[in-house]
């Protein structure tokens, strides 16, 4: 920062903190005037020399996102307290964006605090610790003891209600976290801003957060730029890598996490190693990527997990009405609610294109995550999995007439143009039956629900919410 700018900022902050100190008795120390002034100088100096938080190494596409969020924040206005929610799927860059916003605007506030990685911190001891960190960073008081969460909320409200503060709560997944730290806007002084990042849009709505920003996937150019930097640490790349770079960009579908993980793993690798790695990723996705995406899945109720797995394995990009009609027979009349939860958790989207009926869609890597969850139940024996979608696995199970251990939940999905030659004969066999449907001509579905002998099953086919015996 230039000396003249730094001087102007110093005196601006000095005046602001002087007013704050006179207003808040905890800073109006008894004693000499120089002690009072020294306290203000200490606060102002710490504010000016406050080190920015580290942002991503290659913040590609960050500038446009930053501009949109700062418009929502309207930092110049002191009319009220704004709570802003930043939401989106895991690995899309919510935390990176929040850090960039913090670094840009923190100097405009009397105090600021960035609470990172709040996910799963919801028991009383953890919430008390977060409250202590918040009070410590904003008030500068190192000796704070809390007996219970309620005491912490009371102190936050009492001590911060006249201060203009910037609070960022990163990766929130529980309502209790919001209640304990940023319960109501009136807890903070006029002009305060609270930023919440989360994967769960419904969590924001339930807390009354009306200003929200959904972080979008990177476009193709930005994705290629990020991958290039992570893979080669330069913008100049051997043209012979161009095809493989494009393959990874298509595979990652604009998800920064995937581009960064794959790019780092392929740094310094030969073209042959690139091609081999890409084939592997398409067959078995990166565990590092899947574990981050799986956090949203783990937070679901059991029935919602099964609905998600059905969509991931069999119904991605199907019409919403078809998905609801097919799965209603399996999960009852709450399908619209389950779909709504999956949308709120950023696991699926309802997408409508040029006035057509809405379809259920999910990011390709989230689809891969769902399929990998099912595959991991029995990596080498497909007949023990709850859902089958690969043609070779289905053929293996049916040709060998293997016992289906998960008969109550097994779904076979075959596109019409990939039905094997022996299919008509097999469909008349005693153990498996399939149903061709005019209403959904692009799919053959069989739900096998009831065993009648050791290795034979009587299929119950559900079509459009109705049950048919075969």
C-alpha positions in Angstrom: 0.0 0.0 0.0 1.4 3.5 -0.9 2.4 5.6 2.0 -0.1 8.4 1.3 -3.0 5.9 0.9 -1.8 4.2 4.1 -1.7 7.5 6.0 -5.2 8.4 4.8 -6.5 5.0 5.8 -4.8 5.3 9.2 -6.5 8.6 10.1 -9.9 7.4 8.7 -9.7 4.3 10.9 -8.4 6.3 13.9 -11.5 8.5 13.8 -13.8 5.5 13.5 -12.2 3.6 16.3 -12.2 6.7 18.5 -15.9 7.0 18.2 -16.3 3.3 18.8 -14.1 3.3 21.9 -16.0 6.2 23.4 -19.3 4.4 22.8 -18.2 1.0 24.1 -17.2 1.2 27.8 -15.0 -1.9 27.6 -12.4 0.1 25.6 -12.7 3.3 27.7 -9.9 2.4 30.1 -9.4 4.3 33.3 -6.1 6.1 33.4 -4.1 8.5 31.4 -5.2 9.8 28.0 -2.2 8.4 26.3 -3.3 4.9 27.3 -6.6 5.5 25.6 -4.9 6.8 22.4 -2.4 4.0 22.5 -5.2 1.4 22.6 -6.7 3.0 19.5 -3.4 3.2 17.7 -2.8 -0.5 18.4 -6.3 -1.4 17.0 -5.8 0.8 13.8 -2.2 -0.5 13.2 -3.4 -4.1 13.5 -6.2 -3.3 11.0 -3.9 -1.7 8.4 -1.2 -4.4 8.8 -3.6 -7.2 8.9 -2.3 -9.9 6.6 -4.7 -11.0 3.9 -5.9 -14.6 3.9 -4.3 -16.9 1.2 -6.4 -17.3 -1.9 -6.1 -20.0 -4.5 -2.8 -20.2 -6.4 -4.6 -19.7 -9.7 -7.9 -17.8 -9.1 -9.2 -18.2 -12.6 -12.7 -16.7 -13.2 -12.7 -15.2 -9.7 -12.9 -11.5 -10.7 -16.4 -11.8 -12.2 -17.7 -13.7 -9.2 -16.2 -11.2 -6.9 -17.9 -8.4 -8.7 -21.4 -10.0 -8.4 -21.0 -10.7 -4.7 -19.8 -7.3 -3.8 -22.9 -5.8 -5.5 -25.0 -7.9 -3.2 -23.0 -6.8 -0.2 -23.4 -3.0 -0.9 -20.6 -2.2 1.5 -21.0 1.5 1.3 -24.5 1.3 2.8 -24.9 1.5 6.6 -28.7 1.3 6.5 -28.9 -2.2 8.0 -27.3 -5.5 8.5 -27.1 -7.8 5.4 -26.7 -11.6 5.5 -25.5 -13.0 2.2 -25.5 -16.7 1.3 -23.0 -18.3 -1.1 -24.1 -21.8 -2.1 -23.2 -24.5 -4.6 -21.8 -28.0 -5.0 -18.7 -29.1 -3.2 -15.4 -28.1 -4.9 -16.9 -25.3 -6.9 -15.0 -22.5 -5.1 -17.3 -21.1 -2.4 -14.5 -20.8 0.1 -12.1 -19.3 -2.4 -14.7 -16.7 -3.3 -15.4 -15.9 0.4 -11.7 -15.4 1.1 -11.3 -13.0 -1.8 -14.3 -11.0 -0.6 -12.9 -10.9 2.9 -9.5 -9.6 1.7 -11.2 -7.0 -0.4 -13.6 -5.4 2.1 -12.4 -6.3 5.6 -10.7 -2.9 6.0 -14.1 -1.2 5.8 -15.3 -2.6 9.1 -14.6 -2.0 12.8 -13.8 -5.7 13.2 -13.8 -8.9 11.1 -13.6 -12.6 11.6 -13.4 -15.6 9.1 -14.6 -18.8 10.7 -13.4 -21.6 8.3 -14.6 -25.2 8.0 -17.6 -25.1 10.3 -19.0 -28.4 8.9 -19.8 -30.9 11.5 -18.9 -28.5 14.3 -22.2 -28.5 16.1 -21.8 -29.9 19.6 -21.8 -27.5 22.6 -18.1 -27.5 23.1 -17.3 -26.8 19.4 -19.9 -24.0 19.2 -18.5 -22.4 22.4 -15.0 -22.5 20.9 -16.3 -20.8 17.7 -18.0 -18.1 19.8 -14.7 -17.5 21.7 -12.7 -17.2 18.4 -15.3 -14.7 17.1 -15.1 -12.5 20.2 -11.4 -12.8 20.4 -10.8 -11.7 16.8 -13.2 -8.8 16.9 -12.8 -7.4 20.4 -9.2 -8.4 20.9 -9.9 -9.9 24.3 -7.9 -13.1 24.8 -9.3 -14.1 28.2 -12.9 -15.2 27.4 -14.5 -18.1 29.2 -18.0 -19.4 28.3 -19.9 -21.9 30.5 -22.5 -22.6 27.8 -23.6 -21.7 24.3 -26.4 -19.4 25.5 -23.9 -17.3 27.4 -21.9 -16.9 24.2 -24.9 -15.7 22.2 -25.8 -13.2 24.9 -22.2 -11.8 24.9 -22.1 -11.6 21.1 -25.3 -9.7 21.0 -24.4 -7.4 23.8 -20.9 -6.6 22.8 -21.3 -6.4 19.0 -24.7 -4.7 18.6 -23.0 -1.3 18.1 -20.1 -2.4 16.0 -19.9 -2.6 12.3 -18.5 -6.0 11.7 -17.7 -8.4 8.9 -18.3 -12.1 9.7 -17.8 -15.0 7.3 -19.0 -18.5 8.3 -17.5 -21.0 5.9 -19.0 -24.4 5.0 -22.0 -24.3 7.3 -24.1 -27.4 7.4 -26.2 -27.1 10.6 -28.8 -24.6 11.7 -27.3 -24.7 15.3 -24.1 -23.1 13.9 -26.0 -20.1 12.6 -28.2 -19.8 15.8 -25.1 -19.8 18.0 -23.0 -17.3 16.1 -25.2 -15.0 13.9 -28.7 -15.6 15.3 -30.3 -12.4 14.2 -29.3 -9.3 12.3 -30.0 -7.1 15.3 -27.0 -8.7 17.1 -24.7 -6.5 15.1 -24.3 -2.8 14.4 -25.6 -1.0 11.3 -23.5 -1.6 8.2 -22.4 -5.1 9.3 -22.2 -7.9 6.8 -22.5 -11.6 7.4 -21.5 -14.0 4.7 -22.4 -17.7 4.9 -21.1 -20.4 2.5 -22.9 -23.7 2.3 -23.9 -26.6 0.1 -27.5 -26.4 1.4 -29.6 -23.6 0.0 -32.5 -24.6 2.3 -30.3 -23.8 5.3 -30.1 -20.2 4.1 -33.8 -19.9 3.5 -34.6 -21.3 7.0 -32.4 -18.7 8.6 -34.0 -15.9 6.7 -31.1 -15.2 4.3 -32.7 -13.6 1.3 -29.6 -12.4 -0.6 -28.0 -15.4 -2.1 -25.4 -16.1 -4.8 -25.0 -19.5 -6.5 -21.4 -20.2 -7.6 -21.5 -21.5 -11.2 -19.3 -23.9 -12.9 -16.3 -22.6 -14.9 -16.8 -22.0 -18.6 -14.7 -24.0 -21.0 -12.0 -21.3 -21.5 -11.6 -20.7 -17.8 -11.5 -24.4 -17.1 -8.8 -24.9 -19.7 -6.8 -22.0 -18.3 -7.0 -23.4 -14.7 -6.1 -27.0 -15.9 -3.1 -25.6 -17.9 -1.7 -23.7 -15.0 -2.1 -26.7 -12.6 -0.6 -29.2 -15.1 2.3 -27.1 -16.6 2.7 -24.1 -14.3 2.7 -21.9 -17.4 0.3 -20.7 -20.2 2.5 -22.1 -22.9 1.9 -25.8 -23.6 3.2 -28.3 -26.0 0.5 -28.5 -28.7 0.6 -32.3 -28.6 -1.2 -32.1 -25.2 -4.1 -30.2 -26.6 -6.4 -33.2 -27.2 -5.7 -34.6 -23.7 -6.3 -31.2 -22.1 -9.6 -30.9 -23.8 -10.6 -34.5 -22.7 -9.9 -33.5 -19.1 -11.9 -30.3 -19.4 -14.9 -32.2 -20.8 -14.5 -34.8 -18.0 -14.3 -32.2 -15.2 -17.4 -30.3 -16.6 -16.2 -27.0 -15.1 -15.7 -28.2 -11.5 -12.5 -26.4 -10.2 -11.8 -29.1 -7.6 -11.6 -31.8 -10.4 -9.4 -29.6 -12.6 -7.0 -28.8 -9.7 -6.7 -32.4 -8.5 -6.3 -33.9 -11.9 -4.0 -31.1 -13.1 -1.7 -31.6 -10.1 -1.6 -35.3 -10.5 -0.6 -35.0 -14.2 2.1 -32.4 -13.6 5.3 -33.5 -15.3 3.7 -36.6 -16.9 4.2 -37.7 -20.5 1.4 -37.8 -23.1 1.1 -41.6 -22.7 0.7 -41.2 -19.0 -2.0 -38.5 -19.6 -4.0 -40.8 -21.8 -3.7 -43.7 -19.4 -4.7 -41.5 -16.4 -7.8 -40.1 -18.3 -9.0 -43.6 -19.1 -8.6 -44.6 -15.4 -10.5 -41.5 -14.2 -13.4 -42.3 -16.5 -13.6 -45.8 -15.2 -12.9 -45.2 -11.5 -13.1 -41.5 -10.4 -10.5 -39.9 -8.1 -11.1 -40.7 -4.5 -9.9 -37.3 -3.5 -12.6 -35.7 -5.6 -15.3 -38.1 -4.6 -14.7 -37.7 -0.9 -15.4 -34.0 -1.1 -18.5 -34.4 -3.2 -19.8 -37.2 -0.9 -20.2 -34.9 2.0 -23.6 -33.7 0.8 -24.7 -37.4 0.2 -23.7 -38.4 3.8 -25.9 -35.6 5.2 -29.1 -37.1 3.6 -31.7 -39.3 5.3 -31.7 -43.0 4.2 -34.6 -42.8 1.8 -33.2 -39.6 0.2 -29.8 -41.4 -0.3 -31.6 -44.2 -2.1 -33.5 -41.7 -4.3 -30.2 -40.0 -5.2 -28.5 -43.3 -6.0 -31.4 -44.3 -8.3 -31.1 -41.0 -10.2 -27.3 -41.2 -10.4 -27.3 -44.8 -11.6 -30.3 -44.8 -13.9 -32.3 -41.6 -14.3 -29.8 -38.7 -14.8 -31.2 -36.3 -17.5 -34.7 -37.9 -17.5 -37.8 -35.9 -17.5 -38.8 -34.8 -13.9 -42.3 -36.2 -14.3 -40.9 -39.6 -15.4 -38.5 -39.8 -12.5 -41.3 -39.0 -10.0 -43.7 -41.4 -11.7 -41.2 -44.3 -11.8 -39.9 -43.9 -8.3 -43.2 -43.1 -6.5 -44.0 -46.8 -6.5 -40.8 -47.5 -4.6 -40.8 -44.5 -2.2 -44.4 -43.4 -1.9 -46.0 -40.0 -2.5 -43.1 -38.0 -1.0 -41.1 -38.0 -4.2 -41.5 -34.3 -4.8 -40.2 -33.6 -1.3 -37.2 -35.9 -1.8 -36.4 -34.2 -5.1 -36.6 -30.8 -3.4 -34.1 -31.9 -0.7 -31.6 -33.1 -3.3 -31.9 -29.8 -5.2 -31.4 -27.8 -2.0 -28.3 -29.9 -1.2 -26.8 -29.0 -4.6 -26.8 -32.7 -5.6 -29.2 -32.4 -8.5 -30.9 -29.6 -10.6 -34.2 -29.2 -12.3 -33.3 -28.0 -15.8 -35.7 -26.7 -18.4 -34.5 -25.9 -21.9 -36.4 -23.6 -24.3 -39.8 -24.3 -22.7 -39.5 -28.0 -22.7 -40.5 -30.2 -19.7 -38.0 -29.9 -16.9 -35.4 -32.7 -16.5 -33.5 -34.0 -13.5 -29.8 -33.4 -14.1 -26.6 -33.7 -12.0 -23.0 -32.9 -12.6 -21.2 -35.8 -14.3 -18.8 -36.2 -11.3 -21.7 -36.3 -8.8 -23.2 -39.0 -11.0 -19.9 -40.8 -10.9 -19.8 -40.4 -7.1 -23.2 -42.1 -6.8 -22.2 -45.0 -9.0 -19.0 -45.5 -7.1 -20.9 -45.7 -3.8 -23.0 -48.5 -5.3 -19.9 -50.2 -6.9 -17.9 -50.1 -3.7 -20.5 -52.4 -2.0 -19.2 -55.2 -4.2 -16.4 -54.2 -6.6 -15.9 -57.6 -8.1 -19.4 -59.2 -7.9 -22.0 -57.1 -9.6 -24.8 -59.4 -8.6 -24.4 -58.2 -5.0 -24.9 -54.5 -5.9 -28.2 -52.8 -5.4 -28.2 -51.2 -8.9 -26.7 -52.2 -12.2 -26.1 -49.8 -15.1 -23.1 -51.1 -17.1 -24.2 -53.4 -20.0 -21.4 -55.9 -19.3 -22.4 -56.2 -15.6 -26.1 -56.8 -16.5 -25.2 -59.4 -19.1 -22.9 -61.2 -16.7 -25.5 -61.4 -14.0 -28.3 -62.5 -16.4 -26.3 -65.0 -18.5 -24.8 -66.6 -15.4 -28.3 -66.6 -13.7 -26.6 -65.5 -10.5 -28.4 -64.9 -7.3 -29.3 -61.2 -6.8 -28.4 -60.6 -3.1 -30.0 -57.1 -3.1 -33.2 -58.2 -4.8 -35.4 -55.7 -3.0 -33.7 -52.8 -4.7 -32.1 -54.0 -7.9 -32.6 -51.8 -11.0 -31.7 -52.8 -14.5 -31.5 -50.0 -17.0 -30.9 -50.8 -20.7 -31.2 -48.3 -23.6 -33.1 -49.8 -26.5 -30.3 -49.6 -28.9 -28.0 -51.6 -26.6 -30.3 -54.6 -25.9 -28.3 -57.8 -26.5 -29.5 -60.3 -29.1 -30.5 -63.0 -26.6 -32.7 -60.5 -24.7 -36.1 -61.7 -26.1 -35.4 -65.3 -25.1 -34.1 -64.3 -21.7 -37.1 -62.1 -21.1 -39.3 -65.2 -21.2 -37.3 -67.1 -18.7 -38.6 -68.1 -15.3 -36.3 -65.9 -13.2 -36.1 -62.5 -14.9 -38.7 -60.5 -16.9 -38.4 -57.1 -18.6 -41.1 -54.7 -19.6 -41.0 -52.7 -22.8 -42.9 -49.5 -22.4 -44.3 -47.1 -25.0 -44.5 -44.2 -22.6 -40.7 -44.3 -22.0 -39.4 -45.8 -25.2 -35.7 -45.1 -24.5 -35.4 -47.3 -21.4 -36.2 -50.8 -20.3 -36.7 -51.0 -16.5 -37.1 -54.0 -14.2 -37.6 -53.7 -10.5 -37.0 -57.1 -8.9 -38.6 -57.2 -5.5 -39.5 -60.7 -4.3 -37.6 -64.0 -4.3 -39.7 -67.1 -4.9 -37.0 -69.8 -4.8 -33.3 -70.0 -3.9 -32.0 -68.3 -7.0 -35.2 -67.3 -8.8 -37.1 -64.1 -8.4 -40.6 -63.0 -9.3 -40.2 -59.5 -10.7 -42.7 -56.8 -9.9 -42.5 -54.1 -12.6 -43.6 -50.6 -11.8 -44.6 -48.3 -14.6 -45.9 -44.8 -14.1 -46.6 -45.5 -10.5 -48.6 -48.6 -11.2 -47.5 -52.2 -10.4 -47.6 -55.0 -12.9 -47.1 -58.7 -12.2 -45.1 -60.8 -14.7 
